Amino acid sequence: MVSLGSPLNVVLPEQLADNLAEFSAVHRRHHLGGRVCFAHKANRSSALVRRLSATTGSIDVASLPELQHALGAGFVPGRILATGPKNREFLWLSARCGATVAVDSVSELLDLATLVRQYELSPVRVLLRLSGFVSRAFTVTPRPSRFGIPLSDLDAVAELLDTLRDAVELHGVAYHLDSIGLAEKAIALQSCLQAMSALQRHGADPRVVDIGGGFGVDYLAEPAEWERWTSDLTSAVLGKRPPITWNGHGYGLRAENGTLRGALGLYPSHRAIAGPAYLDRLLATPAPDLGDRPLSTLLLEHLHELWTEPGRALVDQCGAVLTRVSEVREGPGGHHLVRLELNARNISAEEHGVLMDPVLFGSAGVVPGSAPSEAAGPPDEPCGVYLLGNLCLETDLITRRVVHLPRLPRVGDLLVFANTAGYLMDFSAGTPLRQPQARTVAAWREGERWRWCLDEEYWPTQVFPHGTGALE
């Protein structure tokens, strides 16, 4: 921290490889071929992408710079899936290098075909990203999405594809849902299976069903913690107990004439089924409109490949954000204010609705709760604090809720936010007021010791990358 500054991001490339193996094991358990494509937007680390390139995994890139990064990190085009809204430059490089393109609209499909013809490129493999799914048997209807071609337009798009065979090769279908609902995901997958059959009737030969991401992460080991806190928040919003958030912030909840209104706008920090287990449960879900057999069985019977795009779930436990305490003072309601050497753009947990308490370390590296050293001082009583950022903005709160720590932090102490590699570490990072953006280091275990190097210097082929050091 002394030489690298605060905040500091730490990523664990080997954990990413382990997570990929767990997702791949679900494919094998259901006897399905296909790909696991890391959603690059979840984390900008070079070390993570380079480590992934040395595995059997693939990558989902959603911008031109992400595509350039993936190519430079060692990915061959056959393992790259281009998704998201695309400008002509992104489409051109995707087509030029031979990546698979998930087209989001008819206009995007036509733009891609025009570029292929104009520059005399080889036909590009495409996935049709679909939306507007319905089911006769499911009572849940997936919410409308800004992504994808409406399923009702499928026949017209199939006819259009016949006229574009010299430029694009239909490889399959895909979907993107902003939901963690298992029923909604099942409806979308079932609808994609029906769409594959419809496309085959038009003479196409699609092979891939891409079900996107949204498999989730379980941030809390104990469900009772989440249940207790949400209950306390509800009571506080209704005025039945003292506030537990800054200025009574309700995270989407409000009181009107003694009645609770609104909806809790938070990520469910405890998820009993998340990550690979969520994928396993989805594949085992029956498709009631298609004979009530498991979705995985239907994929297998039709020899379809299953592609996934996990982001947050694939970097579960792959990173942490470290920061120093710069000021401690008394605050409202008997709680102290603790200012940190980072801002809400460096650790965007609140923005993404993820609530996690950081781990407090003494300035001498002693973990509170262990035998105190002379440098660490005597142990104090547990306390509740608000964590503030380093910008002169009222909104720069690292936590809008009271965070309970084993003792009151001291200037120079270290706070560590764990499990931040998925969207929380650098998704919103910037340099407002010229405050530094966090540097990133990659760390890995070598026997009983930890080694590290700067993120941009990590390569999976090097046992001792240049500039490594030992983390004692």
Order of alpha helices (4+ residues) and beta strands (2+ residues): beta-alpha-beta-alpha-beta-alpha-beta-alpha-beta-alpha-beta-beta-alpha-beta-alpha-beta-alpha-beta-beta-alpha-beta-beta-alpha-beta-beta-beta-beta-beta-beta-beta-beta-beta-beta
